[in-house]
């Protein structure tokens, strides 16, 4: 499912019940080998809190650090092009990739290595053809590619495929849990938003492993990232480093006022005022206890900034430190490292339209054998998403197919269609 950043295929989101926290993930199959760092297939995850994406000042592009606020995204696992292999008797998924070309064996582009996509096909998750039937998948080629792995595991190719999916899930879980722990959130309090061509396949499987109880699938997963680029607000961060400076409330208030002016000038260069529906500012600060080697990103209340209330700013820091690390020291001195103002300019976007309520016919397409963690379901139903209507329910195990994506409903989950065509899977 990054899908959470750089798009190819993917997974995405988690939402906190109390604070509407959301975490996002997406899995990318490797792209053509233009550079060595793009070639690794992966699944990325990001966290949204209070409806806003978390940011990081420690990102990298290739081997180069990005010393500026960017969306906090973490690579956590394999993608559809990841190659399965036996290494010293141990089944491994990736980091080697078949890439887009030749790609998985089932794509019939000359690939001979067993990939996670081949495992999906053999486990019953994928149909015999993608893109609405325009791209046929070669099951025989997948079986032939998976045979050496199956031999090493002393299993048949179908059990080997199931094991490949399980190992890939374990790799993702091993990356997700530490990430969520650092953010101070519990998987049970999150909703996973999956997108990209492959996000609806492994995302629900990951949710089942992590204990996430809700999985949200947009109407067009494979174009969800591009759609977001069209409707997102204009956003820009302006920063000033104050590390080592003694700043009181008045000085902070003046610095934020200057940063807001600079941010406003940036927005005026991006779009004329008449095109903006609304404009908003957010004041952030990287804060820490004096002597700490790390800082906490804190959203400061506008009232505290405007009134130069330093004690209120400190109180917010203590509260956030308590949320993340389960402790704080209100008596300890606090220092500011960076000040940041984020400006948001919203432009007019189309309102979502509910799908037609006219009768569309039976969504049931047939059934096929599926495997989940060693258990075989010989008659798992398959449904056509375009024929599902509002309030329809699909209990797992099942598959929901559409022209640009495939959705897997694991055992123990129920998929429900929303008013605007989105699908919410909940643990039954």
C-alpha positions in Angstrom: 0.0 0.0 0.0 3.1 4.7 -0.2 1.6 3.6 -1.1 2.5 6.2 2.1 5.2 8.4 -0.9 6.2 7.8 -4.1 3.4 6.1 -5.9 3.2 2.8 -7.6 0.9 0.7 -5.5 0.0 0.8 -1.9 -1.5 0.8 1.6 -2.5 3.7 3.9 -4.0 5.1 7.3 -4.6 4.8 11.0 -7.1 6.9 12.9 -7.0 7.4 16.7 -10.5 7.1 18.2 -10.1 10.0 20.6 -7.8 12.3 18.7 -8.7 11.2 15.2 -5.1 10.0 14.7 -4.6 8.4 11.4 -1.7 6.4 10.1 -1.1 5.6 6.5 0.7 3.0 4.6 1.2 2.0 1.0 3.3 -0.6 -0.7 5.2 0.1 -3.9 6.4 -2.3 -6.4 9.8 -1.4 -7.7 10.0 1.0 -10.6 12.4 0.7 -13.5 16.1 0.7 -12.4 16.8 4.4 -12.9 18.6 4.6 -9.5 19.6 2.0 -6.9 17.4 3.5 -4.1 14.2 3.5 -6.2 14.6 -0.1 -7.2 13.8 -1.5 -3.8 10.1 -2.4 -3.4 8.6 -1.4 -0.2 5.6 -0.6 1.9 5.5 2.8 3.6 3.6 4.0 6.5 2.7 7.5 7.8 0.6 8.7 10.7 -2.1 11.4 10.6 -3.1 12.9 13.9 -6.0 15.2 14.4 -6.6 15.0 10.7 -3.1 16.3 9.9 -0.1 14.3 8.6 2.9 14.1 10.9 6.1 15.7 9.8 9.7 14.9 10.2 12.9 16.9 10.0 15.1 13.8 9.5 14.1 12.6 6.1 16.4 11.4 3.3 16.3 11.3 -0.5 18.7 8.6 -1.5 21.9 9.3 0.5 21.1 13.0 1.0 19.4 14.4 4.2 16.5 16.7 3.8 16.8 19.3 6.6 13.3 20.7 6.4 9.8 19.6 7.5 8.5 16.8 5.3 5.7 14.3 5.7 6.9 11.7 8.1 7.0 8.5 6.1 8.7 5.2 7.0 9.5 2.3 4.8 8.5 -0.9 6.6 8.5 -3.9 4.2 8.3 -5.5 0.9 6.3 -4.7 -2.3 4.7 -6.7 -5.0 7.9 -7.0 -6.9 9.9 -8.4 -3.9 11.6 -11.7 -4.8 11.1 -14.7 -2.5 14.2 -16.9 -1.9 15.6 -19.5 0.5 18.7 -18.1 2.2 20.5 -20.6 4.4 17.3 -22.5 4.9 15.3 -19.4 5.8 12.5 -18.0 3.6 13.1 -14.3 2.8 11.1 -11.7 0.9 13.3 -9.1 -0.7 15.1 -6.8 -0.7 15.9 -7.9 -4.2 13.2 -6.9 -6.7 12.0 -8.1 -10.1 11.2 -4.4 -10.9 8.5 -3.4 -13.3 10.4 -5.1 -16.1 10.7 -8.0 -16.3 8.5 -8.0 -13.2 6.7 -10.9 -11.5 6.7 -14.2 -13.4 2.9 -14.0 -13.8 3.2 -10.8 -15.8 4.6 -12.7 -18.8 7.4 -10.2 -19.4 10.2 -12.6 -19.1 10.5 -12.6 -15.3 11.4 -16.0 -13.8 11.9 -15.1 -10.1 9.1 -15.8 -7.6 7.7 -12.5 -6.3 5.1 -11.5 -3.7 2.7 -10.8 -6.6 3.1 -14.4 -7.7 2.4 -15.5 -4.1 -0.8 -13.3 -4.2 -2.0 -15.1 -7.3 -1.2 -18.6 -6.0 -2.9 -17.8 -2.6 -6.1 -16.9 -4.4 -6.0 -13.1 -3.8 -5.6 -12.0 -7.4 -7.9 -12.8 -10.3 -6.8 -14.4 -13.6 -6.6 -11.0 -15.2 -6.1 -7.4 -14.1 -7.2 -4.0 -15.5 -10.7 -5.2 -16.1 -9.5 -8.3 -18.0 -7.0 -6.5 -20.2 -3.9 -7.9 -18.5 -3.9 -11.7 -18.1 -1.9 -13.3 -15.4 0.0 -16.5 -16.1 -0.6 -18.9 -13.1 1.6 -21.6 -14.7 4.5 -19.2 -14.8 3.9 -18.3 -11.1 3.9 -22.0 -10.1 7.1 -22.7 -12.1 8.8 -19.7 -10.5 7.6 -20.7 -7.0 8.7 -24.3 -7.3 12.3 -23.9 -6.1 11.1 -22.0 -3.0 8.5 -24.7 -2.4 11.1 -27.4 -2.7 13.3 -25.6 -0.1 10.3 -25.4 2.2 9.3 -29.0 1.5 5.8 -27.8 0.6 3.7 -27.4 -2.5 3.7 -24.1 -4.4 0.4 -23.0 -2.9 1.6 -23.6 0.7 4.8 -21.8 -0.2 2.9 -18.8 -1.5 0.9 -18.7 1.7 4.2 -18.7 3.6 5.6 -15.9 1.5 2.6 -13.7 2.3 3.0 -14.6 6.0 6.8 -13.6 6.0 6.0 -10.4 4.2 3.4 -9.5 6.8 5.8 -10.3 9.6 8.4 -8.0 8.0 5.8 -5.2 7.9 4.7 -5.8 11.5 8.3 -5.6 12.7 8.6 -2.2 11.1 5.2 -0.8 12.1 5.1 -1.6 15.8 8.3 0.3 16.7 7.2 3.2 14.5 3.8 3.4 16.3 5.5 3.0 19.7 7.7 6.1 18.9 4.5 8.0 18.1 2.8 6.9 21.3 -0.2 5.3 19.7 -1.9 1.9 20.0 -2.7 -0.1 16.9 -6.2 -0.9 18.3 -7.0 2.8 18.2 -6.2 3.2 14.5 -7.9 3.0 11.2 -5.8 1.8 8.3 -6.4 3.6 5.0 -5.1 1.5 2.1 -4.6 2.6 -1.5 -2.7 1.9 -4.6 -3.2 -1.0 -6.9 -1.9 -3.5 -4.3 -2.9 -1.7 -1.1 -6.2 -3.5 -0.8 -4.5 -6.9 -0.9 -1.9 -6.7 1.9 -3.3 -3.8 3.9 -6.1 -5.8 5.4 -3.7 -8.7 6.1 -1.4 -6.3 7.9 -4.3 -4.9 9.9 -5.3 -8.4 11.0 -1.8 -9.1 12.2 -1.4 -5.8 14.0 -4.8 -5.8 15.8 -6.1 -2.8 13.8 -9.9 -3.1 13.8 -10.8 -0.8 10.9 -9.6 -0.7 7.3 -10.8 2.1 4.9 -10.6 1.7 1.1 -11.3 4.7 -1.2 -13.4 4.3 -4.3 -10.4 4.4 -6.7 -7.4 3.2 -4.7 -4.9 3.3 -7.6 -5.5 7.0 -8.3 -6.0 8.1 -4.7 -2.6 9.7 -4.4 -3.0 11.6 -7.7 -6.5 12.7 -6.6 -5.1 14.0 -3.3 -2.6 16.1 -5.3 -5.5 17.7 -7.0 -7.6 18.6 -4.0 -5.0 19.1 -1.3 -4.6 22.6 0.2 -1.6 24.7 -0.6 0.7 24.3 2.3 4.1 25.7 3.2 6.3 25.8 6.4 8.5 28.7 7.3 11.2 28.1 10.0 13.6 29.9 12.3 16.1 28.2 14.5 16.4 29.7 18.0 18.6 26.9 19.5 20.9 28.4 22.1 19.0 31.7 22.4 17.2 32.9 25.5 13.7 33.8 24.3 10.8 35.0 26.4 7.1 35.0 25.5 7.2 38.4 23.9 10.2 37.5 21.7 8.5 34.3 20.6 5.3 36.2 19.8 7.2 38.7 17.6 9.2 35.9 15.8 6.0 34.0 15.0 4.4 37.3 13.7 7.4 37.7 11.3 7.1 34.0 10.2 3.4 34.4 9.5 4.1 37.4 7.4 6.7 35.5 5.4 4.4 32.6 5.0 1.6 34.9 3.8 3.9 36.3 1.2 4.6 32.8 -0.1 1.0 32.0 -0.4 0.2 35.2 -2.3 2.8 34.1 -4.9 1.1 30.7 -5.4 -2.5 31.8 -5.9 -4.5 35.0 -6.2 -6.6 35.8 -3.1 -9.9 35.4 -5.0 -9.1 31.7 -5.7 -8.7 30.9 -2.0 -11.7 29.7 0.0 -9.9 30.0 3.3 -6.4 30.6 4.8 -5.1 29.3 8.1 -1.9 29.5 10.1 -0.5 27.0 12.5 2.3 27.7 15.0 4.7 24.8 15.8 7.8 24.5 17.9 10.5 21.9 18.4 10.9 21.9 22.2 12.8 19.8 24.7 13.8 19.7 28.3 17.1 21.5 28.7 19.9 19.0 28.2 17.8 16.5 26.2 19.3 15.2 23.0 16.0 15.0 21.2 13.0 17.3 20.8 9.3 17.1 20.6 7.2 18.7 17.8 4.5 20.7 19.5 1.5 22.6 18.0 1.1 25.8 20.0 -2.3 27.3 20.6 -2.8 30.6 18.8 -4.0 32.2 22.0 -0.8 31.4 23.8 1.3 32.8 20.9 -0.7 36.0 20.5 -0.7 36.7 24.3 3.0 35.7 24.6 2.0 33.2 27.3 5.2 31.3 27.8 3.8 29.1 30.6 0.9 28.0 28.4 3.4 27.0 25.7 5.4 25.0 28.3 2.2 23.3 29.5 1.4 22.1 26.0 4.9 20.7 25.7 4.6 18.8 29.0 1.3 17.3 27.9 2.7 16.1 24.5 5.8 14.7 26.2 3.5 12.8 28.6 1.4 11.5 25.7 4.4 10.2 23.8 6.7 9.0 26.6 4.3 8.5 29.4 6.1 10.9 31.7 6.9 14.6 32.0 8.5 17.0 34.5 6.5 20.3 34.8 9.2 21.7 37.1 12.1 21.1 34.6 13.4 23.9 32.4 12.2 23.9 28.8 14.0 25.2 25.7 13.0 26.0 22.2 15.0 24.6 19.3 13.1 25.6 16.1 10.0 27.8 15.5 7.8 27.0 12.6 4.7 28.5 11.0 2.6 26.5 8.6 0.2 28.3 6.2 -2.6 26.5 4.5 -4.6 27.9 1.6 -7.7 26.0 0.6 -9.1 26.4 -2.9 -12.5 25.3 -4.3 -12.8 21.6 -4.8 -15.6 19.5 -6.2 -18.1 18.0 -3.7 -18.2 14.2 -3.5 -21.1 12.7 -5.4 -22.9 9.7 -4.1 -23.1 6.8 -6.7 -26.3 6.2 -8.5 -28.9 4.3 -6.5 -30.3 2.6 -9.6 -30.2 -1.1 -9.7 -26.9 -2.5 -10.9 -27.4 -6.2 -10.7 -25.9 -9.0 -8.7 -22.3 -8.2 -7.5 -21.5 -11.9 -6.9 -19.0 -13.1 -9.6 -18.2 -16.6 -8.4 -15.8 -18.2 -5.9 -12.2 -19.4 -5.7 -9.9 -21.1 -3.3 -8.0 -18.8 -0.9 -5.4 -19.4 1.8 -4.9 -17.4 5.0 -2.1 -18.4 7.4 -2.2 -22.1 6.5 -6.0 -22.4 6.4 -7.7 -23.2 3.1 -11.1 -21.7 2.1 -12.1 -23.6 -1.0 -15.2 -21.5 -1.9 -14.4 -17.9 -0.9 -16.8 -15.6 -2.8 -15.7 -13.0 -5.3 -17.7 -9.7 -5.8 -17.6 -6.9 -8.4 -17.2 -3.6 -6.6 -19.0 -1.5 -9.2 -22.2 -3.6 -8.5 -22.1 -3.2 -4.8 -24.5 -0.6 -3.4 -24.7 1.5 -0.2 -25.0 -0.6 3.0 -24.1 -3.9 1.2 -22.0 -6.2 3.5 -19.3 -8.7 2.4 -18.1 -11.0 5.3 -14.6 -12.4 5.0 -13.0 -14.4 3.6 -13.8 -12.8 0.3 -12.4 -10.8 -2.6 -13.8 -7.6 -4.0 -12.5 -6.8 -7.5 -12.5 -3.6 -9.5 -10.7 -2.6 -12.7 -7.8 -0.8 -10.9 -7.5 -2.7 -7.7 -8.3 -5.9 -5.8 -9.5 -5.9 -2.2 -9.0 -8.9 0.1 -11.4 -9.2 3.1 -9.7 -11.5 5.6 -11.5 -14.0 7.8 -12.9 -12.2 10.8 -13.6 -8.9 8.9 -16.8 -7.6 7.3 -16.7 -5.0 4.5 -19.4 -2.5 4.3 -20.1 0.0 1.5 -20.5 3.6 2.5 -22.8 6.3 1.0 -20.1 7.6 -1.3 -18.8 4.2 -2.4 -15.9 3.8 0.1 -15.5 0.5 1.8 -14.9 0.1 5.5 -13.7 -3.2 6.8 -14.3 -3.9 10.5 -13.3 -6.8 12.7 -16.4 -8.8 13.2 
